[in-house]
């Protein structure tokens, strides 16, 4: 298992990567805090973000957004594209057009088409 150490709001956070279970997660003193899970799609260069969770006591601190960023970084490092399935990940990509370059092509095209039809962005 690999670890990512980062500063988050003046606090050192250790995020673990479980390659076998395709997830990044945070535990603090043995207590599960949150995770983001993804699935490689059919041996392609696409992964789906399936699930993001942060324990209620740790919500509102930006950890879920950090999980999404970690998957974005992972995808970029591994030359992958992302197909967001998780509602939270979809919301992030909908609200932040500057990170959409990592999206799977058909999903991105559909997102752009929906925005044009709705007259937004």
Buried (B, 14 or more C-beta within 10 A) or exposed (E): EEEBEEEEEEEEBEBBBEEEEBBBBBEEEEEEBBBBBBBEBEEEEBBBBBBBBBBEEBEEBEBBBBBBBBBBEBBEEEEBBBBBBBEBBBBBBBEEEEBBEBBBEEBBEEBBEEEEEEEEE
